[in-house]
């Protein structure tokens, strides 16, 4: 199968893209790498600053963000006013963080449990979680709180610390939670280009907006549900058959 030709995006030059291809995004397929670049571009996050990562888990790419990346997305809203905590809530290993938003009367709180996020190896916490469990769990609580407070800006973006336990079967965070639509959108984007429904990401957004009758932006694209994606795919197939 011919490799996808990755065009240089505005945020990175070709040298930087080549570096990422062999370091930050090592192991990704050409399609996955192209999709990762698009997410970096549309979220305006810089992988060289450790704001966003392409992580391979069980042969699949997941896109994860650093806690600084989530803070950047929240701050960009113009309504981020810092946080309360983190607070250690008890011996059961619970950390609590509250995010302050300018147009909210009260902070938005989130709680992270140790047993939901600890990364295990041979049924024991890894060395990192043994030494730095307080720091890692505080980051998980903050990431949860930021997403709750700024869903439009941070929806679908999960921190690395939240995903470390994804293979344990512990808690309610799974690999698919990073962005359930990532693989489907990647396939849909390629199919739409082949059907000449669009030739760019902005063209794809315009097409989807017309099909669904709602304004779809680069931030809300990743929040489309399965029914909406099926409707878009049907419209692409109809255009292709016309």
Buried (B, 14 or more C-beta within 10 A) or exposed (E): EEEBEBEEBEBBEEEBBEBBBEEBBEEBBBBBBBBBBBBBBBBBBBBEEBBBBBBBEEEBBBBBBBBBBBBBBBBBBEBBEEBBBBBEBEEEBBBBBBBBBEEEEEBBBBBBBBEBBBBBEEEEBBEEBEEEBEEBBBBBBBBBBBBBBBEEBBBBBBBBBBBBBBBBEBBEBEBEBBBBBBBBBBBBBBBBBEBEBBEEBEBBBBBBEEBBEEEBEBBBBBBBEEEBBEBBBEBBEEBEEE
